[in-house]
Amino acid sequence: MHIDITPESLLVQLGYPPNDALLAHMKRTLNVTPGFDTFSRHLLSLKDDIARFDGYLALSNSRNALKIKCDATHAEKTTAYHDTLKRWAQKYKVTLEPVPGTHTYYILGQP
């Protein structure tokens, strides 16, 4: 089964209203993320996996990147969240940039 992830569909899947400004931001983000087409179909399963740990995918407000964030406060949830991200990134060869002192990562793409 082949899943095409378009900027519009990704906005909707992430819970954003597909307006012109957000659509332009999403297009810029996808265009500057190396290898996005290769790993994009796995983003929705990641979204579902990290939701169990109060994690979610979002558009960054400060840069053209997708970010992964966790709002959990319990150590078990945050540990499971980080472990899940590490396995996902290794499996799909995606580089993540951690934001120091938070449970947030930017998706940089594939090398």
N, C-alpha and C positions, 0 to 999 in steps of 0.2 A: 504494500500500500504506500503510495507516494502522497505526501502532504505538502502542499505549497503554502508557505508562510508569506503572506503579503503584508505590507505596512498596515493596511486597513484591518486585516484580520488579526494581526498581532495587537493592535491598539484595543480592539474589542475584547480579545482574550485576556488582556491585562486590566480590563475594566475602565478604559478611557473612552470618552466620547470622541468619535472620529471627526474632529473639526479640522479646518485648514492648517492652523498653527501646529497642532499635535501631529498631524499627518506629515507636515514638512519636517518636523523634528525627528520623527520616526524614520523617514526616508534618509535624512542626513546620517542618523545613527547607523542604520543598516549599511549604508554606502561606505562608511569608514571602519566597519568591523570586518577585518579579514576573515575569510572562510565562513561568513554567516550562512550562506546557502548550504554548506556542508553540515552544520550542527543545528540549524534553525528548527528542524522538525523535532528535535529532542528537547526544545525549550518548554513545550507544554507539559511533558512528563515531569521535567524538573519542577515546574510550577506546582504541579499536583503533589510531588514528593515533599517539597519543603513547606507546603501549606500545613502539614501535620505538626510542624515545629514553629508555627506563627511566622513563617517565612513567605516572601513574595518577590516577584519580578516587577520592576518598574522602569520607567524612563528617568534618567538622571535629569535633575533641574539645572545642574551646573556644567554639564558637558554632554557631548554627543555620544552617549553610551547607555547601554542597559545596565541596570544595577540589580543586585540580589541583596535582599535585606531581611533581617530577622528581628522581630520585636519581642521574642520570648525573654523571660527573666529567669527561668529555671535552668540550672546548669545542665540537666539531662537533655533538655530540648536544644539548648545552644550547641552542646557537644554533638548531638545527632545531626543537627543542621550543618555544622562545619564538616562532619564526616561525609554526609550526603553530597555536599558541594565538591569536596575533594575527589570522591569517587567519580562523580559526573564529569568533572573537568578532566580527570585522567583518562576516562573512557573515551571521551570525544575530543581529546587533545585541545581543550579550550584553556586559554590563559585568563586567569582571574587576577585582578589587582585588589588586594585587601585595603580597606580604609582603616588606618591604625586606630585602635581603641574602640572599635565598633564591631558589629556583626554584619557589616556591609562589604560587598565586593562589586567591582566593575567588571563587566565582561569585555575583555580586550580583543578576543577573537582567537584565531588559530595562527600559529607561527608560519 
